[in-house]
Amino acid sequence: MTIELERTRSNDDTSGAPASGRFGPAVEGDSTWFRLWAPNVSAAEVLVEGRDPVTMTRGLDGFLLASLDHCGPGARYRFRVGDVTFPDPASRQQQDEASGWSIVRTALPQAGRRNPVRPWHEAVICEVHVGAATPEGTFRALTDRLEHFRDAGYTCLEIMPVNEFPGARNWGYDGTLIFAPEHSYGTPEELRQLVDRAHQLGLLMILDVVYNHFGETDNFIPHYAPQWFRDDIETPWGPAIDFDQPMVRRFYYENAVMWLTEYDFDGLRFDSVHEIKTENRERFLGELAAAARASKPDAALIVENVRNNFELLERDDHNRPQQYSAQWNDDMHHVLAYLVTGEGPRTGYDDPNKDPYADLEKALADGFVHDPSEGDGSDGRTRGGKAAKLPPDSFITYVQNHDQLGNRSDAKRLSERISPEQLDFVHFVKFLAPQIPLCFMGDEANLSSGFPFFVDLDAAAAKAKSDERYKQMREMFKDDVGPGGLPEPNDPRTFKMAKLSWQDYETMSERRAALERFRTLARWRRDRLWPLAATPCLDAQTARQGNCLVVSWVFEAGTLSMALNPTAWPADIGCVVTAPPLSSGRYEQHGEVLRLGPWSAVAW
């Protein structure tokens, strides 16, 4: 499947509009074409700072157009429809606020690099929030800290959304201007410098993008293009985006290509694609992947998808993803988090009558616990679904991320909620199984800083957002929190709580010890697992003894094995460690009996 992103003018197109991407301003010499998709609007104006308003004319496909001479890069502009003045929804840069002036720009020079700096199976991912990762909260400050992530053992940063959002602090998922980097983080040039420096250090760069909804604040689109949304289909954030509209779909294809080419990201992570609900969902997701791969064939394209659709992750005969590279594996998170915390609904493991040890066995061997191809009611013991045929690097394993922290009333990390032995156990399993490991920033040293939800809104919008969070906490995240039980999202002190405590890396001995342990796990994965994972995975074999597991992943280049005791009691199992191992917790080999201490695991 191919997507034509460069539009050829049809014979009846007399507008003179440029044939480049359809959205955003297009600079031609000392003139700029302004373009706005508003199919039902009869009249609109473009407002350029310091100049008289210019009436836009109707072009093709629902666009309004205007060309201004002597108006080039740096010009500030907005649109006006009736009495509503608003920024360009495809603005490439904002002067300040998301509701303010857009800035005319030419594209950054493309790096021309079509291949990632390292293969996907070598990814060790750190999820990073630009605003909370450093005291300064900027692209430039994060650039200066990149060596820390490399030296810890990460090979990939997944950056939470950096699109322009209301105010100066936000998780990023409430964006309304998805082409413009957030101005409080820095300039587009500084974002590109962050990516370039990461590549110099051998770090892959993946960007989180949000294509399933717009935030409510500063979202002007319903005023002039109601066709963008479907009032009869709801998401957790309001009316669904109408992906049955060809130009709406194209808006997101162009956005994905921009991040991959102009900013040279190695991949994209697509937020909650299960909330894309209109009839053309499969078409949109297929064309989105095709558009991204047309510009960067080996881009790491990651989905968050509670539906566990195998078809999104299928590989071809050469083991190349046909659409998406991998999925955040909620199934693995839910069972691991349940085993070490005992929490049911709050971990997503909402049926404690199930067999968590069988679920863990299936997640390690097959990927999904709930594989739709196995039929309804798969309970973790049904095996051999289509997902089992996917290579391990189709699945991303995590035990906490921004959601798992921020969608708790206490916003506490696992390091503050479980024992050191349990914490090392889940890190060990996550790191040394062949699926792709993902950590949240600070996990490398078991930092204690939480990650509460934060925003920067006016009083009325802040009150509505706070009320919404309490409702979500009770209904979506099964956390029965009472009044005053959440950090106030709009309070600057809540944002301060989310900041990484960089001084703890140096001043606290237990953090330094945790960081060294993290480096040990990373080295073992690099030395032992990467050579295997560079070849096809032929099989995954499991054996359960009581509540202990032995799992072997058979690669063309050799076999990786792991024995696990995911319980609080010691256990003896029939197993022989046949190569120099790495372990978590205590173990002893007595002939053909392997004695595993509580919360212990051995990999060889």
Helices and strands as residue ranges (DSSP letters): E 26-28, E 31-37, E 45-48, E 54-55, E 57-58, E 63-68, E 76-81, E 84-86, E 102-103, G 120-122, E 125-128, H 130-133, H 139-144, H 146-152, E 156-159, E 163-164, E 177-181, H 188-200, E 204-209, H 221-224, G 226-228, E 229-235, E 238-241, H 246-261, E 267-270, G 273-275, H 281-295, E 300-303, G 310-313, E 326-328, H 330-341, G 345-347, H 356-366, G 372-374, G 386-389, G 392-394, E 395-397, H 402-406, G 414-416, H 420-432, E 436-440, G 443-445, H 459-475, H 492-498, H 502-507, H 509-524, I 525-529, H 530-533, E 537-545, E 548-555, E 558-565, E 571-574, E 582-584, E 587-590, E 593-596, E 600-603
